[in-house]
Amino acid sequence: MRPLCDRLSRCLIPLTLALPLHALADDPLAGLDQGMVGPRAQVLVLATAHLRYLPADFDAKALDGLMRRLAGFKPDVITVELQPPAECDLVKRRPEKYGEGYNCSRTEAAKAATGLDIPAALQAVEKTLKTWPAQPSAAQRRALAALFLASGDTPSALVQWLRLPPGERKEGDTLDAALVAQLEQLTRQKDESLLIGARLAAQLGLERVHAIDNHTGDFIEVEGEEEKIFWNQLQTAWKDQSPQARQDEEQTEALKHAPDLLPMYRQLNRPDVLRRLAQSNVAPAMRYPSPQRYPQWWVAGWEIRNLRMVANIRETFREHPGARVLSIVGASHKPWFDHWLGQLQGVGIVDAEQVLD
């Protein structure tokens, strides 16, 4: 088939000859923010291990060195790798398309206490924060914590709980005994969104954190025997990794058992380690000789997920040019985040190695 041409007789490039953007001589979007008014936003992407997999005897004090360095960055916005409440509500309504939800919180107890479902609670949170006073009362913080729980935003609920004086962490203002127990359980839970994100937000005087994960584009609709084939092909492809990448994993695993986790975070945020991690995730999947090309399906879903996560991060500081943003995310996401966030106008990427030094 001959390529289509426009009225100026410029023919469209056939798809088989299409080039990636980085191969083109000029990027038409580069430099559009030159001469911008005010400072550029500064985004620090912190690669993390998922803390729920840490040893059973893990002590939160192991994060003290990391927390001091992150506090020194002084973020205005903190994002965490959880599905936003609105997406969780969508997932619950359409599980056949989006799955069961990977990290969505249960909201039944908070709905019973507040009378609000997720959409109504989200609306109430937005309304409350628009008129939030500089010095809120303990009653206001308890009420907002209940609203966050009803919306499914557990890290932000914990922020409000931790910002209360210890003597005010009690029932009242729609926080009943069940919700107080839930909040107390969150203080003990091994999860980076809570142990790092929520605690740092409370320490710095922020009112919330922002959930930015997304799984609306990576749920693969294969079932039964085809699902087994899909995952078997992907797992087989991932075995094709370099000895250096295996060594990285072994070193990270060993560092998880140290009394100070700062060396583990330095390891995870090294550019060479991240480069090998990205290579291990994607390159073998793209090369795998699958008749169905299932591993390439996974790569497409991975890219969709990361693109939508980056868009969610951008939305958190859309109305705050020049903001300082900390994004806490599983290590495998960081190369994509740094790459795509760094292409946004008025945004600079902070060197995580320097912050953690």
N, C-alpha and C positions, 0 to 999 in steps of 0.2 A: 504494500500500500504506500502510495506517495505521501510524503509529509504535507500537512495542511499549511497554507501560507496566508498571512494577513494581507490587507489591501496594499501594504507597502512592499509586498513580495519578499518579506522576511520569513523564511520557513522555520517552523518549530523543530527543535532538535528531537530526533527519535528517542524514545525512552531508553533504548539500548545504548545510546551514546551520552546519556545524561551524566554530568559530572557533579561530584560533591562540592558544596560551597567552598571548602577550603582549597579546592583545586583551581578555583577561578582566580583570575589575575587581580580583580578588585572586589571588595565587599562593599556594596552600596550603602550598608548601614553603619560602617565604621566611622567613628569620629563625629557623629551627629550631635554629641553632647559637648563638643569643644566650645569653650566660652560660656558654659552654662552658669546661671546665677546660683550662688550658694555652694556649699560643699557637696561632694558626692556621697551617696549612701555607702556605708562600709558593712560588708557582709562577711561574717566569719562562719564558715561551715566546719563544724566539729565532727570528725569521724569517730564513731563510738562502737564498742561492742555492745550487744544487747545484754544488759546487766542481769536479766532474769536467768541467764545461763551461768552466772558466777557461782563459785563454790557455796555450799550451804552455810559455812561459817563466815561469810563475807561481812566485813565491818564497814559501815558507811564512812568512817573516818579515813578509809583508804582513798576517798575522793577529795580530801581537804586540800591537797596541793593543787589539784586540777581546779577546784572551785575558786581558790585565790586568784589564779591566773585568769579565769573567765570573768571574775568580778572586776579585775583590772581592766578588761576590755570595755566595761560599762555599757552593756547593750541596752537599748531602749525597747527592743522587741526580741522575744525568744520564741522560737518555733520548735516543735517536737514531732517525731514520726508516729503520729496517731491519725486515724481517719477523723475528719471534722464531723461534728454532730449532725450537720445537715446531710452529709453523705451516709452516715450510719442510718439515719431515718429512711433514706432512699433504699439502702441495702435491705433493710427490714421489710420494706414494701415490695421489693422485687428480687427475692433471693435466687430465683431461677436464672436471672441474668447476671447478678453481681456476686453470687455466693452468700455465705452466711456472715460476712464481716470479719476481718482479721483481728482487729483490736478495738472493737466497739464496746463501750461500757453498758452494763445493764442499768436501766433507769426506772424499773418498776417501783422500787421502794421510794425514790424521790418523787415519782408521780403520785404515789399514794399520800405523801406528806404535803405536796404543794398543789395537787390537783391539775398539774400541767403536763401535757405530753411534750415531746421534743420540739416541735415547731413553736408551740406556745411558750415554752421555756426559753428558746432562743430569742424570740421577740421580746420577752421580759428582760433578758440579760442586756440586749441592745438598748432598750429603753432606760434601764437602770444606769448603765455606764455613761449614757449621754448626759445625765445630770448628777454624776457621781461627785460628791464633795471632796475637797482636798483633805479633810480630816473626818472620815466616816466613823460613825459610832460602831460599837461592837455589835449591836443589833443589826445594823445595816450589813456588816460583813457576814454575819450568820445567815441572813436572808439571801445575800448574793451567793454564798456557798451552796445553799439549797437550790437556787436557780441553776447554778452551774451543774450540779449533780443531776437535776431533772433534764438538762439539755444533753447530758452525756459527756460533758467536759470535766472529767475528774481531775486533771492536773490543775486547772484554774480554780476548782473548788478547794484543792489542797493549798493553793496560794493564799486564798482568803482565810483558811483555817490557820495557817502558819503565821499570818499577819495579826491574828488575834493574840492578845496577852494570854499566857497559859490559863489564868483564872477565868477567862471568858470563853474558853473552848468547852462549851457545854450546850445542853439542849435549849431550845427557844427560837422564836422567830422563824418557824416552819422547819427548823432542824429538830427532828424527833430522835429518839434513842437509836433507831436503826441507822439513821444517817450519821449520827455522831460516831457510831461503831464503824461505819464505812470509812469515814474520814480518818479515824484512828488507825484503821487497817492500812490505809494508803500511806501513812507515815512510815510503815514498816515494810512496804512492798519494794522488791528489787526491780526497779524499772527506771531507765534513764530519764524518761519524761517527768518522773516524780523526784528521784534522788538528785538529779542535776537541774532539769528545767524548772520545776515548780519551786524547789528550794532556793535556787539562785534568784528567781523572780521575786520571791518573798524577801530575800536578803537585800535586794536592790530597790525595794519599794515599788515594784511593778504590781499591777492588779490582776494580771492573767498571763497565760502562755497561749500559743496558737497551734492547733493541730493542723498539719499540712499534708498528711499522707493521702494517697489516692489509689483506689483499686477498681475504678469504674472502667478501665480500659485494658486490664490484664487478666481478667477472668476467662480462662479458655474453656469454651463449651464443648468439651469432649467427654464421653462417658464410657463406662464399662471397659471393655478390652482396649478400645482406642485410648482411653485415659492412661491405662497401664503402659501402652506403647509410647505415648507422649513422654511420660516421666522417665521411663527406662532409657529412651534415646537421649534425653537431656542429661540424666545422671551419667550416662556413658560418655557423652561429649565432655562433661566437666572433669572427667578423670584425666583428660589431656591437658595438664598444666605443667608449667616449668618446675624444675627442682627448686629454684629460688622462691617461687610462689608457695610451694609446700613448706619450705623453711620459714617463710613469713608467718604462715598459719601456726606452725609449731612454736615459734617465738612468742607470738601473741598469746597463745594458750598458756604458755609457761608464765607470762607476765600477769595473767589474771589471778594468780595465786599469791602475788606479792602484797605486802602490807600497805604499799603505796602504789596506786594505779596510774600515777602520772607517767611513769615510763611506758606503760601500755598505750596510753593515749599519744605519747610522742611517736611510738612505733606505728600506730594506726594512721597517723597523719603525715607520715613521710611520703614525699612525692613518688619515690621509687617503689615503695610498697603499694601505694594506690594505683600506680601504673600497672604493676603486675596483677593486682586484684581485678582491675577492669579488663585486662587482657584475658585472664582466666575465665571471667564470667561470659564474655561475648565471643572472642575469637574462635574457641573450639566449637561453640554452638553454630556459628556461621559456616564453619568448614565441615560439619558432620554430614556424612552421606546418607541423609534420610530421604526416602522416596516421597514422604509427605511434607518434608522440610519442617517438621514440628519444632526442632530447636530454634529455627528462625522465627517461628510464631512467638516463642518465648521472648526472643530479643525484641521483637516489635512491641510486645506488651510491656516489657521492661522500659523501653524508651518512652512509651505513652505514659507510664506511671511517673517516670522522672520529669517529663515535660509538664505534666499537670501539677506535680509537687512544686516545681520551680514557679509555676504561675501562682500557686497558692501562697508561696513565700512572698512573691512580688506584691500580692494583694495586701499583705499585712502592713506594708509601709508605703502603699500607693499614695496616701495623703500625708506622708511625712518624709519629704525629700531630705536627704542628708542623714537619715536615721542610722543608728548602729544596730545591726541585726545579728543575733546568734542563732544559727540553725543547727540543732543537734540531730544527727541522723546516722543510721547504720553505715559503716565504713564503705560498703560497696556503692553507695549512692554519691559519695563526695566527688569523685571525678566528674560525674555528670552535672552535679550542682555547680561546681566551680566553673565548668565550661560554659554552661548556659546562663547562669546568673552573671557571669563576667561579660556577656554580650549585651546585657541590658543597658539602656541609656541612663547615665547618672549613677551607675553602680560600680563600686570597686570591690575586689575580692581581697580579704585580709589573709595574710600568710599565717596559717595555723601553727606552723613550726615556730615562728617568732613569738607568738602569744604563749605557747607552751614551754618555751625555753626557760 
